[in-house]
Amino acid sequence: MVNLPDKQLPSSRARWDTSAGAYDRFERRWHYYGRVAEKLVRPLGIQRDSRVLELASGTGACTLVLSGRCPEGELVCVERSPEMLRIAKRNLRNAGGNNVTFVGGDVVRLSGLVRGKFDFVVCNSAFWQFPELPTVLRAIRSVLKPGGTLAFNVPQWHSTKRERQEYRRIVDEVLLRHKIDPLNFWTRRKPVDLPSLMKDCGFLLVRDTHYSMALRARERREWLRIPAFAGQSRPSSGIPSRVSAEIRRELRERRRRPWPEGRVEKRKWRLIVARSPSRGS
């Protein structure tokens, strides 16, 4: 299972517009999301002539990976942030890619943004940001060919037992200060069961696994300077907004604690691969 954002806390277009430059500088220096994308894309079997749709393409880290996989096919990239799109186009132009079409818009309106059907739909590191997941999944299925593949990855924010315990301790302390029963809070805040949700939306689950990526102290410091991530925290639903804001402040402070120089941690990513049913199945 995975925790995904509340509807009131989606990453807005303006938030990503202001973060695009810092995000791109981080990626050009460390190639972190490009490496994450390589592990997402490698097992999919994308062919040289495949037609691929990328969702929330950002500044193009995964776009460059996908473009190289289908040089004789077509890659369509949907991104809602105009500034992210501008930088992605520049990055692709500098890399010499010429089989990519960029489209500005929201993924819940896919059928109105793209034409035809796709062999693959891929989303690198952004699927957790989408509100209205059933709507998004049904929109994806509507543009997939029968037997087509959907693949995305989701960061596991707390990769170790120690991190999970620390996260829960901070949340519990804030709740108790406001006389809110933590047990009731955690009971209400059930994670999304992605395999069940995808089945409900007509997908057949092919793979649900994890892989790890090394994150070094220097990378983490620069990552936390990206505005969209510097203020990001796990959402808190069903409680007063002032309490939710206090939890986010406490979690931000915890994340800003410096790592020792030279520290390297393995950050987990969850990989989901599913397919649209073939005709007659």
N, C-alpha and C positions, 0 to 999 in steps of 0.2 A: 504494500500500500504506500501511498505518497500523500503528503500534505501539499495542497495547492492553494493559491491565494483566494481570499474572499473577493466578492464582486466589487466591494468598495475600494479595493487596493490593487487594481491592475496597474501595470506600468504604462503610464500615459504617453501619448505621442510627444508631448512637450518635454517630459522627463528624459526620454531617449534622445530627443533633439539636442538637449543641453549636454548629454553624456557622450554623444557620438565621437567627438574629437578625442577625448581621453580614452575611450574604449578602443579606438583605432590605434592610438599611440601604444597602448598596452599590448595589443595584439601584434603589431608590427615588431615590437621589441621581443616579446616572449613566445609568440605563436601558440599560445595556450589553447585557444578555442579551435584553431586549425588542427592541433593534435587531438583534441577531443573529437572533432569532426571525422578525422581519419579513422578512428576506432568505431565510430557510428556507421560510416559509409562502407568500410572494407568488406563486411560480410554480406552485403545486400545483393550482390550479383548485378550491379548496374552495367549495361552493355554500352558499347561505343555509340550505338544509334538509339539509345533509350530516350524517352521523353520524360523529363523529371520536373517536379514542382517543389520548390523550396519555400517553406513558410518562415516568416520572421527572419529574414536573411541578414539583418544587421549590416555591418560594414563589409561583409563578404568573406569571412573566414572559411565557412563551409562552402560558399559559392565557388571559391577557387578550387576546392577539392572536387566538388561535383562536376564543374566544367571540364576538368581534366579526365573525368571518367566517361563522359558522353560527348566527345569532340565532334562526332558526326550526327548527334541527335540534337535535342533542344532542352535548354534549362530555362524555366520561368521562375523568377524570384519575387515573392510578395513581401512587402515591408511597409509598415504604417508610418514610420518616421521619415520625413523628407530629407533630413540631414544625414541619417544613416544611408538612405538611398544614394544621395549625392556622393558620399565617400566610397560606397561600394562600387559605383560606376567608375570612379577614378581608379580604384584599386584593380578592378578587372581590366580596364584599359591599359594600365601600366604592366599588367601580367600578360597582355596579348590575347585575352579571351574574346571570342567573337560569336559564341553560340548561346548567349544569354539575353533574355528579355526581362527587364525590371518593371514591376507593377506596384504602384502605391495604393494601399488600401488595407482594410481590416479582414482578417481571415474568416470571420463569420459570414462574409459576403463573397466567398470564393467563386460561386457560380456566376456572379456578375462581373468578376474581375478577370477570369481566364476563359479560354475557349478550348474545346476538345477535352479528351481524356488523357490521363497520364499513366505511365508504367509504374512510377514511384512518386511518393510524396514524402519529403524528408524535412525534419525540423531539428536543428542543432541547438540545444541548451536553452530553448525559449518556450517549450511546450507548457512548462509549469506556470507561465505568466498568463495564459489564456483564461479569461473568465468564460462562463457558459460552455463548459467542455462538451456536453452532449450536442449542442448546436454546432460547435467546431468540428466534432467527429463526423456528424452527418453531412456537413458541408464538404469535408474531405472525401468521404465515400462517394459523394455525388460526382466528383471529378476524377476518380480512379477508374481505370479499366477493370473489367471483371478479372479477378486474379491478380490485380495490382497490389503493390506493397506500400504500406505506411510504416515509417521508422522514425523514432525520436528518442532522445535521451533526456533524463531528468537528474539534476544534481542532488545528491544525498547530503543535505546540509550538515548533518551530524554523522560523520563517518565512523566514530568510535563510541564505545559505551560511555566513556568518560565525558565526551561532549554532550551526549544525550542526557546524562544525569545532571550536568551543569546547566543545560538549557532548562530542564524541568525545575531545578532548584530555583533559578531566577524567577521563572514564571510563578511558581508557588509562593515565593516570598512577596511578590507584588500583590497577588490575589489576597493573601492573608492580611496584608496591610489595609486592604479595602473591605475586609470581612466578607470575602467571596470564597465559597467552598471549592478548593482545587479539584476535589474528586468530581463534583458536578461539572466543572469546566472541562476536564479531560474526557468525561463520558460524552458530553455533547459534541466535542470537537473530534469527530471520527475522521480518519484519513479517507481519501478517495480510493476506492478499490478499482484501479485502472483496468485489470483484466475483465472484471464484471461489467464495467461501464462500456468497454469496447465491444464486448459481446452483445450488450443491449443495443448498441448502435450498428450492429450488423457486421462486425469484423471477426475474423478468425485469428486468434493469437498464435503466432509462430514461435516467438522467443521472448522471454522475460528474464534477463540476466543482469549482471553488474560487471563493470570494469573499473580500473583504478588509474588515476593520473597523478603524477608527482607534482606537488605545489611547494615551491621554495619560499623562504622568508622574503626575499627581495620581490618575487612575483606577487606575493600576498600584499605587501606594502603598497605596491603600485595599483593593484586591483582595487584596494580599498579607497584609493583616490578618485576612482570613477564615480561621479555623483550618484548614478542610479544604484550603485552597490554600497556606497558609503552609508546611506540611510536605510538600507534594506534590512528587513528582519522577518521572521516568520509571523504570519498574521494571527490575530486573536479575535475570534468571533464570539458573539453572544454575550459580550460584557460591555459596560459603558465605555464610550470612546476615550475618556480621560484615562481609564485604566489600561486600555489597549495601547494608548500613546506612551504611558509610563513603562509598560513592558518593552516596547520597541526601544525606548531610550536606554533601558538597562541592558538590553541585548546588544545595542550598538556599542556601548561602553566596553562590554566584554570582548567584542570583536576587535576593538582598537588596541587591546593589550598587545604589546610587541612580542613577536616570536624571537627567540635567540638567533643570532646570525648563523647561517649555515643549516638551520633546521629544514628538513624536508618531510612533508607528510603525504600520504597517499589519500587522495580525495576520491570518493566513490561516485560513480555515475551509473544510473540505471538505464538499461537499453531495452526498449520495447520495439518489437517487430510484429506486424500483423498484416493480413492481406484481405482484400475484398473478395467475397465468394465468387468463384467462377460461374459462368452461365450454367444453369441446371443443377448446381450444387445446393 
